[in-house]
Amino acid sequence: MRYYEVAPNQIIRATSHVFTYAYEEKLQPGQIVSVEVGKKTYDAVVIQEVTKPKYDTKPIKALIESNPLPSQLLQLTEWLSVYYATHFATVLQTILPRGLKKKRRERLIAPRAALRKRTNFVLNKQQVQALIEVENATPGTILLHGITGSGKTAIYIELARRTLAAGKSVVVLVPEIALTPQVVDEFASHFNNIILTHSRQTEAERHLAWKDALSSDTPRVVIGPRSALFMPLRAIGLIVIDEAHEPSFKQEQSPRYSALRAASVLATAHHAKLILGSATPSVADHYLALESKRPIISLLSTARPSAPPDVTLVDMTKRQNFQRHRFLSDQLLASIDNAASNKKQVLIFHNRRGSATTTLCDSCGWQASCVRCFVPLTLHADNHELRCHVCGATEQVPLSCPVCHNASIIHKGIGTKIIEAELAKLFPRLTIARFDGDSESSQTLETRYKELYDGSIDVIIGTQVVAKGLDLPNLRTVGVIQADAGLSLPDYSSAERTFQLLAQVVGRVGRNEHATSVIVQSFQPTHPAIRDGLSQNYQSFYESTIQERRRAHFPPFTFLLRLTCVYKTEVTAIKNARQLAKRLQQTVPSGVEILGPTPAFYERQRDTYRWQLVVKSKQRKDLITIVKELPPANWQFEIDPISLL
């Protein structure tokens, strides 16, 4: 009889990650088994063989997967558990697919026909030089800072080709599922060994893709969002994170890991190279690359001959710019007219969903708010309902004020649905499509990508999903409804996010020799984030922002920990937040700064009250110590939050 430490994928005991079981046959670390705990059965991963313990042990019930997980993936699992102070079982739930014990019927998924027909694959001098620098770099992280349209994807493809030729696999991470078809399309023109994985696949599809990677004897190309990082490939030679600045690479649920940090650990374990590609790298990542003397490869010109777009900044405080429509400027409408007459595409960006952000009484000032979350309800005119964008609750649109009973109900604010409705009135002959969080599954960007690419859709309206990564040959005009919408958010990263979104959306055009235009509307046209975003002047924005971060002690100069208490009553939330703040101030080492307690940005959510503390420290271990001493109930934590909202 042999004995093994195994890690169940459910938390059995908060203080224990592994348990000892017996099995007659030889097992390898990483094999997946079934074990019994009490009367329940759990999936578990074999960690290591141990000597016979002094206590009685239960037998391993069954071997689920004979192919073991790669040792590098086990190393990453352990690191995630320690680095983010998360139970090992919780990490396993992220690493492993669901339904491991289910017998799947093997299905051949025919690759989608590539829209981009490529007969020649010729890199320019700038791209060749970038390849040389990557080839000469030691394994580890490489920052590929290329302006929009500089041909970063072509570099990824050539690096993937060389990696596969060396007998190693490639992982390509994209920030949004919506961008996956475009990347798959690019890679499908050159490779026929692609494994696609994302959360919109069925449980069976994801499990089969995982098994395909686990059992593969040949190098593969895996493409998907951050979870694709955990596909069990044997030997990885290259990891690419496209649009690496995107916040979607940080997981919002436990374990709240950064895919960039996790990819760095996995690349080190495989002695692989990690490429962080972006036209607007995060300020923290750029600073860390400089400090650690890791390569920063710059692509400063477009891959193909191109004409820069004609950029017009419209001051929204001057109403003479809005003679034809209340929120669509004369300049924007003229540009849409021009594109329509030439049968070319228009992209309209606005980072607010719904039809109107505020519903109120024009007589007494009553405002429609969520009774559970105390935030304004958003009008969705297509469904004729008010919706809470925090908890999802809906209400009927009132015909009269519930307070003064006056019928003067008005709706204010701009959302993507009202933009869609207004443009449909102004341009009834154009095909208009909206892409945002309210899009039905059959109307998402990835399902309609062919229509976008071939120009069947005339006007594209959307939130941030349309601002990044898209390369559409028929696109000639980009309009931004309110560029400064995110600047009012009380967060240290608000200006950076605004800059990134603007620079990215401007980069959707000016990628070829055709004349293109960008019309940007803003109430704050002189703000540095607006100015630098429109000119795509990364260096200017980086230098001013890094000085401000240093002065205010924000990342990358300190580590952050956000602590949030959740209680049914406001009094209890405030009381417990103050008690913890007082205790921490008495026990934390010198140099640790505690901010708060303050109400969370969304103080009330789903009938609960939330107050938070923010802890700053130059030593990350201080934050881990605080997490371990948190009260066991009613407290949530996030280490290294990318936003404090």
SVG drawing of the C-alpha trace seen along z (x, -y; Angstrom):
<svg xmlns="http://www.w3.org/2000/svg" viewBox="-50 -79 71 81">
<polyline fill="none" stroke="black" stroke-width="0.4" points="0.0,0.0 1.2,-3.5 0.2,-6.8 -0.3,-10.2 -1.1,-13.7 -4.0,-14.9 -5.6,-18.4 -9.4,-18.3 -11.0,-21.0 -13.4,-22.0 -12.4,-23.6 -12.7,-20.8 -10.8,-22.6 -9.8,-26.3 -6.3,-25.5 -5.6,-22.4 -4.9,-22.2 -3.9,-18.5 -5.0,-15.2 -3.4,-11.7 -5.0,-8.8 -3.9,-5.3 -3.7,-3.7 -2.3,-0.4 -0.8,-1.6 2.0,-4.1 0.6,-7.6 2.3,-10.7 2.0,-14.2 -0.7,-16.0 -2.9,-13.0 -6.6,-13.7 -8.4,-11.3 -11.7,-10.9 -11.6,-10.9 -14.2,-10.5 -14.5,-13.0 -17.2,-11.9 -20.1,-10.9 -19.2,-13.2 -16.9,-12.6 -14.6,-15.2 -12.2,-15.6 -8.6,-16.0 -5.1,-16.4 -2.2,-14.2 0.5,-16.4 3.2,-13.9 3.8,-10.4 4.5,-10.2 5.4,-7.6 2.7,-5.7 1.1,-8.0 0.5,-7.0 -3.2,-7.4 -5.7,-5.3 -6.3,-6.6 -9.1,-6.1 -8.4,-4.7 -8.4,-6.9 -11.8,-6.0 -10.8,-6.2 -8.4,-7.6 -10.2,-10.1 -7.4,-11.3 -4.3,-9.2 -2.4,-12.0 -0.9,-14.1 -1.1,-17.9 2.3,-19.5 4.6,-20.2 4.8,-23.8 1.0,-24.2 1.2,-22.7 3.9,-25.2 1.7,-28.0 -1.3,-26.7 0.9,-26.8 2.2,-30.3 -1.4,-31.6 -2.5,-30.2 0.4,-31.8 0.8,-35.1 -2.9,-35.9 -3.6,-34.4 -6.2,-32.1 -7.0,-28.5 -5.5,-25.9 -8.9,-24.4 -10.2,-27.7 -7.3,-28.0 -7.9,-24.4 -11.5,-25.4 -10.0,-28.0 -7.4,-25.8 -9.5,-22.7 -12.6,-22.4 -16.0,-21.4 -17.4,-17.9 -14.1,-16.0 -15.8,-12.7 -18.3,-13.0 -17.7,-10.9 -17.6,-13.2 -18.5,-12.2 -15.5,-13.3 -16.6,-15.9 -14.5,-17.3 -15.0,-21.1 -14.3,-22.2 -12.1,-25.3 -13.9,-28.4 -12.9,-29.5 -10.4,-32.4 -11.7,-35.7 -8.3,-37.1 -6.7,-35.4 -2.9,-35.8 -0.6,-34.6 2.4,-36.6 3.7,-37.1 6.4,-39.8 7.6,-41.7 9.0,-45.3 12.3,-46.4 10.7,-47.6 9.1,-44.2 12.2,-42.2 14.2,-44.3 11.6,-43.6 11.9,-39.8 15.7,-40.0 15.4,-41.7 12.9,-39.1 15.1,-36.3 18.2,-37.8 16.3,-38.3 16.7,-35.9 13.5,-34.0 11.2,-36.2 9.0,-39.3 9.3,-41.5 7.2,-44.6 6.2,-45.1 5.1,-48.7 3.7,-49.2 1.3,-52.0 -2.0,-50.8 -1.6,-49.4 2.2,-48.7 1.8,-45.0 2.1,-43.4 0.0,-40.5 2.3,-39.7 5.2,-39.5 3.2,-37.2 2.5,-34.9 6.1,-34.7 7.3,-34.1 4.6,-31.4 5.9,-29.8 9.5,-29.7 8.3,-28.4 6.3,-25.5 9.3,-24.7 11.4,-24.3 8.8,-21.8 7.1,-24.0 3.6,-25.3 2.2,-28.8 -0.4,-30.5 -2.1,-33.7 -4.3,-35.6 -6.8,-38.2 -8.7,-40.6 -12.2,-39.9 -14.0,-36.9 -15.3,-39.3 -11.8,-39.8 -11.1,-36.0 -12.6,-35.5 -10.3,-38.1 -7.2,-36.7 -8.2,-33.1 -8.8,-34.3 -5.3,-35.8 -3.7,-32.7 -5.9,-30.3 -4.3,-31.7 -1.0,-30.2 -1.6,-27.3 -4.0,-24.3 -3.3,-23.2 -5.2,-25.8 -7.1,-25.1 -9.8,-27.7 -11.1,-28.1 -13.4,-30.6 -16.3,-30.9 -19.0,-31.0 -18.3,-27.5 -20.4,-24.8 -19.0,-22.7 -18.4,-19.8 -16.6,-22.0 -14.2,-23.4 -13.6,-20.0 -12.8,-18.5 -10.4,-21.4 -8.7,-20.9 -8.3,-17.1 -7.0,-17.9 -4.2,-20.0 -3.5,-17.5 -3.1,-14.5 -1.4,-16.3 2.0,-14.9 2.6,-17.8 3.0,-21.5 -0.2,-23.5 -1.4,-27.1 -4.0,-27.9 -6.0,-31.1 -8.5,-32.6 -9.0,-35.0 -7.1,-34.8 -8.3,-31.3 -6.5,-30.0 -3.3,-30.4 -4.3,-27.3 -4.5,-24.9 -2.3,-21.9 0.4,-22.1 3.5,-20.1 6.2,-22.5 5.4,-26.1 7.9,-28.2 6.0,-31.5 3.1,-33.3 1.6,-36.3 -0.7,-38.7 -2.3,-41.0 -3.7,-44.4 -1.9,-43.7 -3.1,-46.9 -6.7,-45.8 -8.3,-45.5 -10.1,-42.2 -6.8,-40.4 -7.4,-40.8 -9.9,-38.3 -12.7,-39.8 -13.5,-36.6 -11.3,-34.7 -8.5,-34.0 -8.2,-37.6 -5.1,-37.1 -3.5,-39.2 -3.0,-37.1 0.1,-39.2 1.7,-38.2 0.6,-34.6 1.9,-34.4 5.2,-35.6 5.4,-32.8 4.3,-30.2 6.8,-31.5 9.6,-31.2 8.7,-27.7 8.8,-26.7 11.9,-28.9 9.7,-30.6 9.3,-34.1 6.3,-36.3 5.3,-39.1 3.2,-41.9 1.8,-43.6 0.1,-47.0 -0.2,-50.4 -0.9,-51.8 1.0,-49.7 0.0,-50.3 2.0,-52.9 3.0,-50.3 4.2,-47.7 6.2,-50.2 7.9,-51.4 8.6,-47.8 10.2,-46.9 12.5,-49.9 13.4,-49.2 14.1,-45.5 15.9,-46.2 13.7,-43.9 13.5,-44.7 11.0,-47.3 10.6,-47.0 9.0,-50.0 7.2,-50.0 6.7,-53.7 5.2,-53.5 2.4,-51.6 3.1,-48.3 1.6,-49.5 1.8,-52.9 -0.9,-54.9 -2.4,-58.4 -3.0,-59.7 -6.6,-60.4 -8.0,-63.9 -8.8,-64.4 -11.5,-67.0 -12.1,-67.8 -15.6,-69.2 -16.1,-71.3 -19.4,-70.1 -19.8,-73.3 -20.4,-75.3 -23.9,-74.6 -23.3,-76.1 -21.6,-72.8 -24.9,-71.0 -27.4,-72.6 -28.7,-69.4 -28.9,-67.2 -28.7,-67.6 -25.7,-65.2 -24.5,-64.4 -22.4,-67.3 -22.7,-68.8 -19.1,-67.7 -19.9,-64.1 -23.1,-64.0 -21.3,-65.5 -18.6,-62.8 -21.3,-60.1 -23.0,-61.6 -19.7,-61.5 -18.9,-57.9 -22.5,-56.8 -22.3,-58.4 -19.1,-56.5 -20.5,-53.2 -17.9,-53.1 -18.2,-52.2 -18.6,-54.4 -17.8,-53.4 -19.4,-55.3 -17.9,-54.8 -19.6,-55.6 -18.8,-53.7 -22.4,-53.9 -25.0,-51.3 -28.8,-51.8 -30.9,-54.7 -30.6,-57.3 -28.6,-57.2 -31.1,-59.2 -34.9,-59.2 -36.4,-62.0 -39.4,-64.2 -39.0,-67.7 -41.5,-69.1 -40.2,-67.9 -36.8,-66.4 -37.6,-62.8 -35.1,-60.4 -35.6,-56.7 -33.1,-54.6 -32.6,-51.0 -34.2,-50.1 -31.5,-47.5 -28.4,-49.4 -29.4,-53.1 -27.9,-53.9 -29.8,-55.6 -31.7,-53.3 -30.9,-53.3 -33.6,-53.6 -33.7,-50.8 -36.2,-52.2 -36.2,-49.2 -37.7,-47.0 -39.4,-50.0 -37.9,-49.3 -35.6,-50.8 -32.6,-48.6 -30.0,-48.6 -26.5,-48.1 -25.3,-46.9 -27.7,-44.1 -29.7,-43.8 -33.1,-44.5 -35.7,-46.0 -38.8,-48.3 -41.5,-49.6 -41.0,-53.1 -43.3,-55.4 -46.0,-57.4 -46.1,-59.9 -44.0,-60.8 -44.6,-58.6 -44.0,-61.5 -45.8,-64.5 -47.9,-62.5 -46.9,-65.0 -46.7,-63.5 -43.5,-65.4 -41.1,-62.4 -37.9,-63.2 -34.9,-61.0 -31.4,-62.5 -28.0,-61.2 -26.7,-59.3 -26.4,-55.5 -25.6,-53.3 -29.2,-52.4 -30.4,-56.0 -27.5,-56.6 -28.6,-53.6 -32.2,-54.9 -31.3,-58.4 -29.0,-57.4 -31.7,-55.0 -34.0,-58.0 -31.4,-60.2 -30.0,-57.5 -32.9,-55.1 -31.2,-53.4 -28.0,-52.5 -27.5,-49.1 -26.7,-49.9 -25.5,-47.4 -24.9,-47.9 -22.4,-45.9 -22.4,-46.2 -23.2,-44.2 -26.9,-44.2 -26.4,-42.5 -28.2,-39.2 -26.0,-36.1 -26.9,-36.1 -26.0,-39.7 -22.6,-39.9 -19.5,-41.1 -17.9,-37.7 -21.1,-36.2 -21.4,-39.1 -17.7,-39.5 -18.0,-38.5 -20.5,-41.3 -18.2,-43.7 -15.2,-42.7 -16.9,-42.6 -18.7,-46.0 -22.3,-44.7 -22.8,-46.8 -22.6,-50.5 -22.6,-52.0 -21.0,-50.2 -22.1,-51.5 -20.6,-50.2 -18.9,-50.4 -15.2,-49.6 -15.6,-46.2 -15.4,-48.1 -12.6,-50.4 -9.8,-47.9 -8.1,-45.4 -10.5,-45.7 -9.0,-46.0 -11.8,-46.7 -10.8,-47.5 -14.0,-49.5 -13.9,-51.7 -13.4,-55.4 -14.9,-57.4 -14.7,-57.1 -16.9,-59.2 -16.5,-59.5 -19.7,-60.8 -18.2,-62.0 -14.5,-61.4 -14.2,-62.6 -17.0,-60.4 -14.6,-58.3 -12.5,-61.2 -15.0,-62.0 -14.6,-58.6 -12.8,-58.8 -10.0,-56.4 -6.2,-56.8 -6.4,-55.0 -9.3,-57.0 -7.1,-59.3 -5.0,-56.3 -8.1,-54.4 -9.5,-57.4 -6.2,-57.9 -6.0,-54.2 -9.6,-54.0 -9.1,-57.2 -5.8,-56.2 -7.2,-52.7 -10.4,-54.0 -8.5,-56.6 -6.3,-53.7 -9.2,-51.9 -8.6,-54.2 -5.4,-55.6 -4.2,-52.0 -3.9,-52.3 -3.6,-54.9 -7.3,-55.9 -8.4,-59.2 -10.1,-58.8 -11.6,-61.0 -12.0,-61.0 -14.6,-63.2 -14.2,-63.4 -16.7,-65.3 -15.7,-66.4 -16.7,-68.7 -13.0,-68.8 -11.1,-69.2 -7.9,-70.5 -7.5,-67.7 -4.0,-65.9 -5.6,-62.5 -7.8,-63.8 -5.0,-65.7 -2.5,-62.9 -5.0,-60.2 -6.1,-61.9 -2.5,-62.5 -1.6,-58.9 1.4,-60.5 2.2,-57.7 5.5,-59.2 3.9,-62.5 1.2,-60.8 3.5,-58.3 5.9,-60.9 3.2,-63.1 1.4,-60.1 4.4,-58.4 5.3,-61.6 1.8,-61.9 1.9,-58.2 5.2,-58.7 4.0,-61.8 0.7,-60.2 2.3,-56.8 0.3,-54.7 1.4,-51.7 4.0,-50.9 5.6,-52.7 3.5,-50.9 1.4,-47.7 -2.3,-48.1 -4.8,-46.0 -8.5,-46.8 -10.6,-45.5 -14.4,-45.6 -16.8,-44.7 -20.3,-43.6 -23.2,-43.8 -27.0,-44.0 -27.1,-47.4 -25.1,-50.5 -24.5,-51.0 -22.9,-47.5 -20.8,-48.1 -19.4,-51.4 -18.8,-50.0 -16.8,-47.0 -14.9,-49.0 -13.8,-51.5 -12.9,-48.7 -10.6,-47.0 -9.0,-50.3 -8.2,-51.1 -6.7,-47.7 -4.6,-47.8 -3.3,-51.3 -2.0,-49.9 -0.4,-46.8 0.9,-47.4 4.6,-48.2 5.7,-51.7 5.5,-52.8 2.2,-51.0 -0.5,-53.6 -4.2,-53.0 -6.9,-55.0 -10.4,-55.0 -12.8,-53.6 -15.0,-55.1 -18.1,-54.0 -17.3,-51.8 -18.0,-53.3 -21.2,-51.3 -22.0,-51.6 -25.2,-49.6 -25.4,-46.5 -28.2,-43.8 -29.6,-44.9 -26.1,-45.0 -23.9,-47.9 -20.2,-48.0 -17.4,-50.0 -13.8,-49.7 -10.2,-50.3 -7.3,-50.8 -3.9,-49.8 -0.7,-50.9 2.7,-49.3 6.1,-49.1 6.4,-45.6 3.8,-43.2 4.4,-40.7 2.8,-43.3 -0.4,-43.0 -0.4,-39.2 0.0,-39.4 -3.0,-41.6 -5.1,-39.3 -4.3,-36.3 -5.5,-38.3 -8.8,-39.4 -12.0,-38.5 -13.3,-35.2 -16.7,-36.6 -18.1,-39.6 -14.8,-40.7 -13.6,-40.6 -10.1,-41.4 -8.3,-42.1 -4.5,-42.3 -3.1,-44.5 -6.5,-45.9 -6.3,-47.7 -9.1,-50.0 -10.4,-51.2 -14.0,-51.6"/>
</svg>
